[in-house]
Amino acid sequence: MNQRRGVQNVDFQDRYERGYAAPRPDGMRGMEPQGPMVPPQQGGGVPYDSGRPRPRRGRRIRRLLISVLVLLLLVVGGTYFWIDSNLRKEVDLGKVVDRPGGGEGTNYLIVGSDSREGMSKQQEKDLHTGAAEGKRTDSMMILHVGAGDSTLISLPRDSNVNIPTFRGSESGRMQPAMGANKLNAAYAFDGPQLLTRTVEYNTGLRIDHYAEIGFAGFANVVDAMGGVDMNLDKGFQDKWSGADFQAGEQTLDGKQALAYVRTRHAFTGSDLDRTKNQQKFLSTLSNQAASPSTALNPFKLYPLMGAGLDTLVVDKDMNPYQLGRMFLAMKDVNSGQGKSMNMPISGSVGGNLAWDMPKVKQLVNELRSDDPVTVTSDR
């Protein structure tokens, strides 16, 4: 065995294989284990120390997923509070007196009014709305949402109903009953609260939430979507609403959509035919608004929500969750997972439409129990 300056001559290859470092040139000890070593490669490559901890790919993926989840929660939470803070919660259903008991599911009273709020004279002319003062109901629907399929029921504005005693929305004082009248007269007399009181009194069904949109808001929502695709069974014209449609598939802009849902003089059935068109359009609108191409595209979704929130009036207990549930239920009705119908009619009284009360009672019982609706409307 040879010695040089007190250091044994050792087999360096053996040291590499055993995982020890070579002696240091200055004679100091450098024999501590360094982990398995790879001999230098030809060409002077540096040995790779395989004992070093490798980056943990799974940890990076988990951190990325957590970051994405946190960002998503912030966006969803921010959107929720933005919608909630911009909802016009102007209707206090707590002031409605003598209310019927609640049942299963949730009942929405959805109203389209002829409010011209925020419209210029030119817009009133372009949209064929006229310039009448005040507000009236142009359409009224009850939407029932429960554990099963949703049901959308149109209430013709010429329905013959009794307007009962009520608490004035402004005075807060009890007002006497107004007797037999058209349903839309209730809204004209004292607004959403009296309309809700009248619907509850004549049906026995408790209304949980109220949502109303005016002419301008309706047209703006349609335009924000880029139009609504409709397939019309037949063409029709109506100089009062400005309707001028051909049969077949077409995309309606805000002006055309408003004319479509307001048309009544072009139909022999007048108000009943119009309510069917309103149901068809609103369900189609909800279906397209909830489609992935809109709901997952912030450049379409946020302008759409902004356009609707500007003129959407709701009750004080409405929140974004309930509002979203309402639109998704209308989407289901359009896709065939629900039922749409007119309130059952049995004839007329003084030119107004008389409800078929035995059928109405059966319908209300089915809705209150959240049972499948078996009642049909003959018109």
C-alpha positions as CSV (number, residue, x, y, z in Angstrom):
1,M,0.0,0.0,0.0
2,N,1.4,3.3,-1.0
3,Q,1.2,6.5,1.0
4,R,1.5,10.0,-0.1
5,R,1.6,12.8,2.5
6,G,-0.2,10.5,4.9
7,V,-3.2,9.9,2.6
8,Q,-3.9,6.5,1.5
9,N,-4.1,5.9,-2.3
10,V,-7.7,4.7,-2.8
11,D,-9.7,3.5,-5.6
12,F,-11.8,6.6,-6.6
13,Q,-14.2,4.5,-8.8
14,D,-14.9,2.5,-5.6
15,R,-15.7,5.7,-3.8
16,Y,-18.1,6.8,-6.5
17,E,-19.9,3.5,-6.3
18,R,-20.0,3.7,-2.5
19,G,-21.4,7.3,-2.5
20,Y,-18.3,9.0,-1.0
21,A,-16.7,12.2,-2.2
22,A,-13.1,12.2,-3.4
23,P,-10.4,13.4,-1.0
24,R,-9.9,17.1,-1.1
25,P,-6.6,18.3,-2.6
26,D,-5.6,20.1,0.5
27,G,-5.5,16.9,2.4
28,M,-8.6,17.8,4.6
29,R,-11.2,15.1,5.1
30,G,-14.0,15.1,2.6
31,M,-15.2,11.6,3.0
32,E,-18.7,12.3,4.3
33,P,-21.4,10.4,2.5
34,Q,-22.9,12.5,-0.3
35,G,-25.5,10.1,-1.7
36,P,-25.1,8.0,-4.7
37,M,-22.8,9.6,-7.3
38,V,-22.6,9.2,-11.0
39,P,-19.1,9.1,-12.5
40,P,-18.2,12.1,-14.7
41,Q,-19.4,11.8,-18.3
42,Q,-17.0,12.0,-21.2
43,G,-16.4,15.5,-22.2
44,G,-16.2,16.9,-18.7
45,G,-19.8,16.7,-17.6
46,V,-20.7,17.5,-14.0
47,P,-21.9,14.5,-11.9
48,Y,-25.6,14.6,-11.0
49,D,-26.4,14.2,-7.3
50,S,-29.5,12.0,-7.4
51,G,-29.8,12.3,-3.6
52,R,-31.2,15.9,-3.9
53,P,-35.0,16.1,-3.4
54,R,-36.8,16.5,-6.7
55,P,-39.5,19.1,-7.2
56,R,-42.9,17.8,-6.0
57,R,-45.2,18.1,-9.0
58,G,-48.3,17.1,-7.0
59,R,-47.7,19.9,-4.5
60,R,-47.5,22.5,-7.3
61,I,-50.7,21.2,-8.9
62,R,-52.5,21.4,-5.5
63,R,-51.4,25.0,-5.0
64,L,-52.6,25.9,-8.5
65,L,-56.0,24.3,-7.9
66,I,-56.3,26.1,-4.5
67,S,-55.5,29.4,-6.2
68,V,-58.0,28.8,-9.0
69,L,-60.7,27.9,-6.4
70,V,-60.0,31.0,-4.3
71,L,-60.2,33.2,-7.4
72,L,-63.4,31.5,-8.5
73,L,-65.0,32.0,-5.0
74,L,-64.0,35.7,-5.1
75,V,-65.6,36.2,-8.5
76,V,-68.8,34.3,-7.6
77,G,-69.0,36.1,-4.2
78,G,-68.3,39.5,-5.8
79,T,-70.9,38.9,-8.5
80,Y,-73.5,37.8,-5.9
81,F,-73.1,40.9,-3.8
82,W,-73.0,43.1,-6.9
83,I,-76.3,41.8,-8.1
84,D,-77.8,41.9,-4.6
85,S,-76.8,45.6,-4.1
86,N,-78.2,46.6,-7.5
87,L,-81.6,44.9,-7.2
88,R,-84.4,47.4,-6.9
89,K,-86.1,45.9,-3.8
90,E,-89.1,48.2,-3.9
91,V,-92.0,45.9,-3.2
92,D,-92.9,45.1,0.4
93,L,-95.0,41.9,0.4
94,G,-95.1,42.2,4.2
95,K,-97.7,44.9,3.8
96,V,-100.1,42.6,2.0
97,V,-103.0,41.7,4.4
98,D,-104.9,38.5,5.0
99,R,-102.5,36.3,3.2
100,P,-103.1,32.6,2.5
101,G,-100.9,30.0,4.2
102,G,-97.8,28.8,2.4
103,G,-97.4,25.5,0.7
104,E,-94.6,23.4,-0.8
105,G,-92.3,25.1,-3.4
106,T,-91.9,28.7,-4.3
107,N,-94.4,30.9,-6.2
108,Y,-93.2,33.9,-8.2
109,L,-95.5,36.6,-9.6
110,I,-93.8,37.8,-12.8
111,V,-95.1,41.1,-14.2
112,G,-94.4,43.0,-17.4
113,S,-95.5,46.6,-17.1
114,D,-95.9,49.3,-19.6
115,S,-93.6,51.6,-17.6
116,R,-91.8,54.1,-19.8
117,E,-89.4,55.0,-17.0
118,G,-86.1,56.3,-18.5
119,M,-87.4,56.4,-22.1
120,S,-86.9,59.3,-24.3
121,K,-89.7,60.6,-26.6
122,Q,-87.8,59.1,-29.6
123,Q,-87.6,55.7,-27.8
124,E,-91.3,55.8,-27.1
125,K,-91.9,56.4,-30.8
126,D,-89.5,53.8,-32.0
127,L,-90.9,51.1,-29.6
128,H,-94.5,52.0,-30.3
129,T,-95.2,52.4,-26.6
130,G,-97.1,55.7,-26.7
131,A,-96.6,58.3,-24.0
132,A,-99.4,57.3,-21.5
133,E,-98.8,58.4,-17.9
134,G,-98.5,56.0,-15.0
135,K,-98.0,52.2,-15.2
136,R,-100.2,49.3,-16.1
137,T,-99.6,45.5,-16.3
138,D,-99.0,44.2,-19.8
139,S,-98.5,40.6,-18.7
140,M,-98.8,38.7,-15.5
141,M,-97.7,35.1,-14.8
142,I,-97.4,32.8,-11.8
143,L,-94.3,30.6,-11.9
144,H,-94.3,27.7,-9.4
145,V,-90.9,26.1,-8.7
146,G,-90.7,23.0,-6.5
147,A,-89.1,19.6,-6.3
148,G,-90.6,18.4,-9.6
149,D,-91.2,20.1,-12.9
150,S,-91.9,23.9,-12.9
151,T,-95.3,25.3,-13.9
152,L,-95.8,28.7,-15.7
153,I,-99.4,30.0,-15.6
154,S,-100.4,33.2,-17.5
155,L,-103.1,35.4,-16.0
156,P,-104.9,37.3,-18.7
157,R,-105.1,41.0,-17.9
158,D,-108.8,41.0,-18.8
159,S,-109.5,38.3,-16.1
160,N,-112.7,39.0,-14.1
161,V,-111.7,39.1,-10.5
162,N,-112.7,40.7,-7.2
163,I,-110.5,43.4,-5.7
164,P,-110.7,42.9,-1.9
165,T,-110.0,45.2,1.0
166,F,-106.3,46.2,1.1
167,R,-103.7,48.3,2.9
168,G,-102.8,51.3,0.8
169,S,-99.1,51.2,-0.3
170,E,-98.7,54.9,0.3
171,S,-101.1,55.7,3.1
172,G,-100.7,52.5,5.1
173,R,-104.5,52.6,5.8
174,M,-107.0,49.9,5.1
175,Q,-109.1,50.6,1.9
176,P,-112.5,49.2,1.1
177,A,-113.1,46.4,-1.4
178,M,-113.5,47.5,-5.0
179,G,-115.5,44.5,-6.2
180,A,-115.5,42.9,-9.6
181,N,-112.9,44.3,-12.0
182,K,-110.3,43.5,-14.5
183,L,-107.2,42.0,-13.0
184,N,-104.8,44.6,-14.4
185,A,-107.0,47.3,-12.7
186,A,-105.5,46.2,-9.3
187,Y,-102.1,47.3,-10.4
188,A,-103.4,50.5,-11.9
189,F,-105.1,51.4,-8.6
190,D,-102.4,50.7,-6.1
191,G,-99.4,48.9,-7.7
192,P,-97.7,45.6,-7.0
193,Q,-98.9,45.1,-3.4
194,L,-102.6,45.4,-4.4
195,L,-102.0,43.2,-7.5
196,T,-100.4,40.5,-5.2
197,R,-103.3,40.8,-2.7
198,T,-105.8,40.4,-5.5
199,V,-104.1,37.4,-7.0
200,E,-103.8,35.7,-3.6
201,Y,-107.4,36.5,-2.7
202,N,-108.8,35.1,-6.0
203,T,-106.6,32.0,-6.1
204,G,-105.9,31.1,-2.5
205,L,-102.2,30.7,-3.5
206,R,-99.5,32.5,-1.6
207,I,-97.1,34.6,-3.6
208,D,-93.5,34.3,-2.3
209,H,-91.7,36.6,-4.6
210,Y,-92.5,39.4,-7.0
211,A,-90.5,40.5,-10.2
212,E,-91.4,43.2,-12.6
213,I,-89.7,44.7,-15.7
214,G,-90.8,47.7,-17.8
215,F,-90.7,48.3,-21.6
216,A,-87.3,49.8,-21.8
217,G,-85.7,47.2,-19.5
218,F,-87.2,44.4,-21.6
219,A,-85.8,45.7,-24.8
220,N,-82.4,46.5,-23.3
221,V,-82.1,42.9,-22.0
222,V,-82.8,41.4,-25.5
223,D,-80.3,43.8,-27.1
224,A,-77.7,43.0,-24.5
225,M,-78.0,39.3,-25.5
226,G,-77.6,40.1,-29.1
227,G,-81.2,39.2,-29.9
228,V,-83.3,36.1,-29.2
229,D,-83.8,33.3,-31.7
230,M,-87.4,32.5,-32.3
231,N,-89.2,30.1,-34.7
232,L,-92.6,31.6,-35.5
233,D,-95.4,29.2,-36.7
234,K,-97.0,32.0,-38.7
235,G,-96.4,35.6,-39.6
236,F,-98.6,38.5,-38.3
237,Q,-98.8,42.3,-38.3
238,D,-100.1,44.7,-35.7
239,K,-99.9,48.5,-36.3
240,W,-100.5,49.2,-32.6
241,S,-97.5,47.2,-31.4
242,G,-95.4,47.7,-34.5
243,A,-95.3,43.9,-35.1
244,D,-94.4,42.8,-38.7
245,F,-93.2,39.2,-38.7
246,Q,-92.8,36.5,-41.3
247,A,-93.2,32.8,-40.4
248,G,-90.0,30.8,-39.7
249,E,-86.7,31.1,-37.8
250,Q,-85.4,34.6,-37.1
251,T,-83.5,36.6,-34.5
252,L,-85.6,39.3,-32.7
253,D,-83.9,42.5,-31.4
254,G,-85.2,44.5,-28.5
255,K,-87.7,46.5,-30.6
256,Q,-89.1,43.4,-32.4
257,A,-89.2,41.4,-29.2
258,L,-91.3,44.1,-27.4
259,A,-93.7,44.2,-30.4
260,Y,-94.0,40.4,-30.3
261,V,-95.0,40.1,-26.7
262,R,-97.4,43.1,-26.8
263,T,-99.3,42.1,-29.9
264,R,-103.0,41.3,-29.3
265,H,-105.0,42.8,-32.2
266,A,-103.5,40.4,-34.7
267,F,-105.1,37.4,-33.0
268,T,-108.7,36.2,-32.9
269,G,-108.2,35.0,-29.3
270,S,-106.9,38.4,-28.3
271,D,-105.4,38.3,-24.8
272,L,-105.3,34.5,-24.6
273,D,-103.2,34.2,-27.7
274,R,-101.0,37.0,-26.6
275,T,-100.3,35.2,-23.2
276,K,-99.1,32.1,-25.1
277,N,-96.7,34.2,-27.1
278,Q,-95.4,35.9,-23.9
279,Q,-94.8,32.5,-22.3
280,K,-93.0,31.2,-25.4
281,F,-90.8,34.2,-25.7
282,L,-89.8,34.5,-22.0
283,S,-89.0,30.8,-21.8
284,T,-86.9,31.1,-24.9
285,L,-85.1,34.2,-23.5
286,S,-84.3,32.4,-20.2
287,N,-83.1,29.3,-22.1
288,Q,-80.7,31.3,-24.2
289,A,-79.5,33.5,-21.3
290,A,-78.7,30.4,-19.3
291,S,-76.8,28.7,-22.2
292,P,-73.0,28.1,-21.8
293,S,-72.2,30.6,-24.6
294,T,-73.8,33.4,-22.5
295,A,-73.5,32.2,-18.8
296,L,-69.8,31.4,-19.2
297,N,-68.8,34.4,-21.2
298,P,-68.3,37.4,-18.9
299,F,-68.3,39.8,-21.9
300,K,-71.9,38.8,-22.6
301,L,-73.1,37.8,-19.1
302,Y,-72.3,41.1,-17.2
303,P,-73.8,43.5,-19.8
304,L,-76.9,41.3,-19.8
305,M,-77.2,41.3,-16.0
306,G,-76.5,45.1,-15.9
307,A,-79.2,45.8,-18.5
308,G,-81.8,43.7,-16.5
309,L,-80.9,45.1,-13.1
310,D,-81.4,48.7,-14.2
311,T,-85.2,48.3,-14.6
312,L,-86.0,45.0,-12.7
313,V,-88.2,45.7,-9.6
314,V,-88.5,42.9,-7.0
315,D,-89.7,42.3,-3.5
316,K,-87.6,43.1,-0.5
317,D,-86.9,39.4,0.2
318,M,-85.6,38.6,-3.3
319,N,-81.9,37.7,-3.5
320,P,-79.7,36.6,-6.4
321,Y,-80.2,32.9,-5.6
322,Q,-84.0,33.2,-5.9
323,L,-83.7,35.3,-9.0
324,G,-81.4,32.8,-10.6
325,R,-83.7,30.0,-9.6
326,M,-86.6,31.8,-11.3
327,F,-84.8,32.1,-14.6
328,L,-83.6,28.5,-14.6
329,A,-87.1,27.3,-14.0
330,M,-88.3,29.3,-17.0
331,K,-85.5,27.7,-19.0
332,D,-86.8,24.3,-17.9
333,V,-90.3,25.1,-19.1
334,N,-88.9,26.0,-22.5
335,S,-86.9,22.8,-22.7
336,G,-90.0,20.7,-22.0
337,Q,-89.1,19.9,-18.4
338,G,-92.2,21.9,-17.2
339,K,-95.7,23.0,-18.0
340,S,-97.0,26.3,-19.4
341,M,-100.7,27.1,-19.5
342,N,-103.3,29.8,-19.2
343,M,-105.4,30.2,-16.1
344,P,-108.5,27.9,-16.9
345,I,-111.3,30.0,-18.4
346,S,-115.0,29.1,-18.5
347,G,-116.5,32.0,-20.4
348,S,-116.9,35.8,-20.0
349,V,-118.6,38.3,-17.7
350,G,-119.3,41.7,-19.0
351,G,-116.6,41.3,-21.6
352,N,-114.0,40.1,-19.1
353,L,-112.7,36.5,-19.0
354,A,-114.2,34.4,-16.2
355,W,-112.0,31.8,-14.5
356,D,-113.1,28.2,-14.3
357,M,-113.2,28.1,-10.5
358,P,-113.4,24.3,-10.0
359,K,-110.3,23.9,-12.2
360,V,-108.6,26.9,-10.5
361,K,-109.2,25.3,-7.1
362,Q,-107.8,21.9,-8.3
363,L,-104.8,23.7,-9.8
364,V,-104.0,25.6,-6.6
365,N,-104.3,22.5,-4.5
366,E,-101.8,20.7,-6.8
367,L,-99.4,23.7,-6.6
368,R,-99.6,24.0,-2.9
369,S,-98.8,20.3,-2.5
370,D,-96.1,20.5,-5.1
371,D,-97.9,17.7,-7.0
372,P,-97.7,17.3,-10.8
373,V,-100.2,19.6,-12.4
374,T,-103.0,17.7,-14.2
375,V,-105.3,20.6,-14.8
376,T,-105.5,21.7,-18.4
377,S,-106.6,25.0,-20.0
378,D,-109.1,24.7,-22.9
379,R,-107.9,28.0,-24.4
